[in-house]
Amino acid sequence: MDIAELNRIARAMVAKGKGILAADESSGT
């Protein structure tokens, strides 16, 4: 496994768990 793969998986998990809020640190409380 390399960083890109882990990053992709992590993003997918985060997106499923918390949605856009955690998927992207653009804005949120």
C-alpha positions in Angstrom: 0.0 0.0 0.0 1.2 3.5 -0.7 0.2 6.9 0.5 -2.2 7.6 -2.4 -4.1 4.4 -1.7 -4.3 5.0 2.0 -5.4 8.6 1.4 -8.1 7.4 -1.0 -9.4 4.8 1.5 -9.3 7.3 4.4 -11.2 9.8 2.5 -13.9 7.3 1.5 -14.2 6.2 5.1 -14.4 9.8 6.4 -16.9 10.7 3.7 -19.1 7.8 4.8 -18.8 8.5 8.5 -19.2 12.2 8.6 -20.0 13.4 5.1 -18.5 16.5 3.5 -17.8 18.1 6.9 -14.7 15.9 7.4 -14.1 14.8 3.8 -12.9 18.3 3.1 -11.6 20.8 5.6 -13.0 23.8 3.7 -15.5 25.0 6.3 -17.3 23.7 9.3 -17.7 24.2 13.0 
